[in-house]
Amino acid sequence: MKLGNKHVVLVLAAVALLPGTGTAFAQQSEWRPFVSVTGAYEGNGDLDGGGHFSVWNAFLRAGATRDLGGGNGVGVTFNYDYNDYSFSNPVAFGGVAPWNIVQRYGVAVPLTFGLSDGWSIGFVPSVDWFRENGAKSGDSLVWGGVVSGTKRFADGNRIGFGVGVYDRIEKTQALPFLLVDWRFSDRWRLVNPLAAGPTGPAGLELDYTLGSGWDLGVGVAYRSTRFRLSETGPVPNGVGVQNGVPLFLRATYAVRDQMTLHFFAGVVTAGELRVADSNGNWLRKVDYDPAPFVGVNLTARF
């Protein structure tokens, strides 16, 4: 499913690596590599005015983290997204697909600094290129950073708040978000959704541990993807945007220690597609009906 904003903050996947935000650094002073691969499909979304679209997605995250002791840590995350859109008679866009294949590639460097009384500060600078095939890389740069503060309590529960500030292709945005990892009992837990999954991490998910390696979740998220359009497309060097609110179910199976399979199914609500000119001035905004999506993610740490 392609919604991106990450798709609210493009680099929130890297935030999930920070201590106090859900997944802690290894408790040892060595680099620990990880890899996460996601495949997803968003089914036909009926466009206002006529026509529909769908999209196949593949997301790859890879990198390493290192615990520096004293609540301090460092990491690096490499990101790659491939999004293959298919439009059928999009009347509001003049019957022509506004974009086709969109790719993202970039890197983030999550840093964390331990303070007293369970507090930690996180900083995640990042740079990405987000563009349709045929767009200039130099015009497709997305850069900025996330700053967060997280409190860890004696029972292991964590809660925090952060803000991401980004230059997102003809637009600068400040995007606040909540970080939570809170256990109500041995089985119930409130967390942010899987950062590398098809929903993105900007939301909340209620999890239930079944046992025997299985765990279930239900949640809501928000995603927004913004990218540079091709120089030879209907809006040369313009800007494309997809926004939506995924409602989803997740089932996770622990294949073995440090390796998990996540299965997703849900529906994208409040969906919209936008096209702007090369200066970021809006030309078209088209809503689409709720669209189903499915996805699978494999995450492994070594």
C-alpha positions in Angstrom: 0.0 0.0 0.0 1.4 3.4 -0.8 0.5 6.2 1.3 3.9 7.2 2.6 4.6 10.0 5.3 5.8 8.1 6.4 4.0 8.1 4.9 3.3 11.1 8.3 7.1 11.5 8.7 9.2 9.8 6.0 11.8 8.7 8.4 9.7 7.5 11.4 10.9 4.0 10.6 14.3 5.0 11.9 12.7 6.4 15.1 11.6 2.9 16.0 15.2 1.9 16.5 15.8 4.4 19.3 15.8 3.2 22.9 12.5 4.2 24.6 10.5 4.2 21.4 9.6 0.5 21.2 12.6 -1.4 20.1 15.8 -0.9 22.2 19.3 -1.2 21.0 21.1 -4.4 21.8 22.4 -4.7 25.3 26.0 -5.1 24.2 28.6 -2.9 22.7 28.6 -4.2 19.1 26.9 -3.4 15.9 23.8 -5.4 15.3 22.5 -5.5 11.7 18.8 -5.8 10.7 16.8 -6.1 7.6 13.1 -5.6 6.9 11.2 -6.5 3.7 7.6 -5.6 3.0 5.3 -6.4 0.1 1.8 -4.9 -0.1 -1.1 -4.3 -2.5 -3.8 -1.6 -2.3 -6.8 -2.7 -4.3 -9.0 -0.6 -6.6 -9.9 2.8 -5.1 -12.8 4.4 -6.9 -11.9 8.0 -7.8 -14.4 10.8 -7.5 -15.6 11.7 -11.1 -14.9 8.2 -12.4 -12.2 5.7 -12.8 -10.0 3.9 -10.2 -6.5 3.0 -9.3 -4.4 0.4 -7.5 -0.8 0.1 -6.4 1.8 -2.6 -5.7 4.5 -1.8 -3.1 7.8 -3.2 -2.0 9.7 -1.6 0.9 13.2 -2.5 2.0 14.9 -1.3 5.3 18.4 -2.4 6.2 21.0 -1.1 8.6 22.6 -1.6 12.0 22.4 -0.3 15.6 24.9 -0.1 18.4 24.4 0.4 22.1 27.1 2.8 23.5 26.2 2.3 27.1 24.5 4.7 29.6 21.4 4.8 27.5 23.2 6.2 24.5 23.1 4.6 21.1 23.6 5.1 17.4 22.4 3.5 14.2 22.1 3.8 10.5 19.0 2.9 8.3 19.0 2.6 4.5 15.5 2.9 2.9 14.2 1.9 -0.5 10.5 2.0 -1.7 9.1 0.8 -5.0 5.5 1.8 -5.8 3.9 0.7 -9.1 0.6 2.6 -9.6 -2.1 1.6 -12.2 -4.8 4.0 -13.2 -8.0 3.2 -15.2 -9.8 6.1 -16.8 -9.1 8.7 -14.1 -11.6 11.3 -15.4 -10.6 14.0 -12.9 -7.1 13.8 -14.2 -8.2 14.2 -17.8 -8.3 10.4 -18.4 -4.5 10.2 -18.1 -2.6 8.6 -15.3 -1.1 11.4 -13.2 1.9 9.2 -12.3 3.1 5.6 -12.7 6.2 4.2 -10.9 7.4 6.1 -7.9 10.6 5.2 -6.0 12.2 6.4 -2.8 15.8 5.9 -1.6 17.6 7.4 1.3 19.4 7.1 4.7 18.7 8.0 8.3 21.0 8.1 11.3 19.1 7.5 14.6 20.9 8.8 17.7 19.8 8.6 21.3 21.2 10.2 24.5 20.3 8.8 27.9 19.3 11.3 30.7 18.4 10.8 34.3 15.2 9.3 35.7 14.5 7.1 32.7 14.4 10.0 30.2 16.1 9.8 26.8 16.4 12.2 23.9 16.4 11.0 20.3 17.5 12.7 17.1 17.1 11.3 13.6 18.6 13.3 10.7 17.7 11.9 7.3 17.9 12.5 3.6 15.7 10.9 0.9 15.0 11.2 -2.8 11.3 10.6 -3.6 10.4 10.7 -7.3 8.5 9.3 -10.2 10.6 7.6 -12.8 11.8 10.3 -15.2 12.0 13.1 -12.5 15.3 14.7 -11.7 17.0 13.5 -8.6 18.2 17.0 -7.8 14.5 18.2 -7.7 13.4 15.2 -5.5 15.2 15.8 -2.3 13.5 15.4 1.1 15.6 16.2 4.1 15.1 17.1 7.8 15.1 15.4 11.1 13.1 14.1 14.1 13.6 15.1 17.7 11.9 13.1 20.4 11.8 12.8 24.2 10.8 9.5 25.9 10.2 8.5 29.5 10.8 4.9 30.5 9.1 3.8 33.8 10.2 1.2 36.3 7.7 -1.4 34.9 9.2 -1.0 31.4 6.4 1.0 29.9 7.4 3.9 27.7 5.8 7.0 26.4 7.1 10.1 24.6 6.5 12.9 22.1 8.4 14.1 19.1 8.3 16.4 16.2 9.7 15.9 12.7 10.7 19.0 10.6 11.1 18.4 6.8 11.7 20.1 3.6 9.3 17.9 1.5 9.6 19.0 -2.1 8.3 22.6 -2.4 6.9 22.5 1.1 8.3 22.6 4.7 6.4 20.8 7.4 6.5 20.3 11.1 4.9 17.0 12.1 4.2 16.1 15.7 3.8 12.5 16.8 3.2 10.3 19.9 5.6 7.4 20.9 4.1 4.7 23.0 4.9 1.2 24.2 2.5 0.5 27.1 1.6 -2.9 28.6 -1.7 -3.1 30.4 -1.2 -6.8 31.3 0.8 -9.9 30.2 -1.3 -10.0 27.0 -2.5 -6.5 26.2 -0.2 -3.7 25.0 -0.6 -0.3 23.2 2.1 0.6 20.7 2.8 2.5 17.5 2.3 0.4 14.4 5.2 -1.4 12.8 7.4 1.3 11.3 8.5 -0.7 8.2 5.1 -2.2 7.5 2.5 -1.1 5.0 0.6 1.2 7.4 3.6 3.2 8.6 4.3 4.1 12.3 2.2 7.3 12.7 -0.7 5.9 14.6 -1.8 3.6 17.4 -2.2 -0.2 17.6 -3.7 -2.4 20.4 -2.0 -5.8 20.6 -3.0 -9.1 22.1 -0.5 -11.9 22.8 -2.1 -15.3 21.9 0.9 -17.5 22.8 2.8 -20.1 20.8 4.6 -17.3 18.9 1.4 -15.5 17.7 0.2 -12.1 18.4 -2.7 -10.0 17.0 -3.2 -6.3 16.6 -5.8 -3.8 15.5 -5.0 -0.2 14.7 -5.3 3.1 12.8 -2.5 5.1 11.2 -2.0 8.1 8.9 0.2 8.2 5.8 1.1 10.9 3.3 3.5 10.4 0.4 4.8 13.4 -1.5 7.1 13.0 -4.5 8.4 14.8 -7.6 6.7 14.0 -10.9 8.4 13.1 -14.2 9.7 15.8 -16.5 7.7 14.2 -19.4 4.4 13.5 -17.6 1.1 15.3 -17.7 2.4 17.9 -15.1 6.1 18.2 -15.9 8.3 18.4 -12.8 5.2 18.7 -10.7 4.4 17.2 -7.3 2.3 14.2 -6.5 0.7 13.4 -3.2 -1.3 10.5 -1.8 -2.9 10.7 1.7 -5.0 8.2 3.6 -5.9 6.7 7.0 -5.4 2.9 7.1 -7.6 0.9 9.5 -6.0 -2.5 9.8 -5.6 -5.9 11.5 -2.2 -7.5 12.0 -1.2 -11.0 12.8 2.5 -11.7 13.8 4.3 -15.0 14.1 7.7 -15.3 15.7 9.5 -17.6 13.3 12.5 -17.8 15.7 14.4 -15.5 18.0 14.9 -12.1 16.3 12.9 -13.1 13.2 9.2 -12.3 12.8 6.5 -12.4 10.0 3.8 -9.8 10.1 0.6 -10.2 8.0 -1.7 -7.1 7.4 -5.2 -6.6 6.1 -7.3 -3.5 6.2 -8.9 -0.6 4.4 -7.6 2.8 3.5 -10.1 5.5 4.4 -10.2 9.3 3.8 -8.0 8.7 0.7 -7.0 11.5 -1.6 -4.7 12.1 -4.5 -3.3 15.5 -5.3 -1.2 17.1 -8.1 0.6 20.4 -7.8 2.7 22.3 -10.4 6.5 22.6 -10.2 6.2 25.3 -7.6 3.9 23.4 -5.3 0.7 25.2 -6.3 -2.3 22.8 -6.2 -3.9 21.9 -9.6 -6.1 18.9 -8.7 -7.4 17.2 -5.6 -9.3 13.9 -6.0 -10.8 11.9 -3.2 -11.2 8.1 -3.5 -13.5 5.6 -1.9 -12.3 3.2 0.9 -9.8 0.8 -0.7 -8.8 -2.6 0.7 -5.1 -3.5 1.2 -3.0 -6.5 2.2 0.6 -6.8 3.1 3.3 -9.0 4.6 6.5 -8.1 6.3 9.6 -10.1 7.3 11.9 -8.5 9.9 15.1 -10.1 11.1 17.9 -9.0 13.4 21.3 -10.7 13.6 
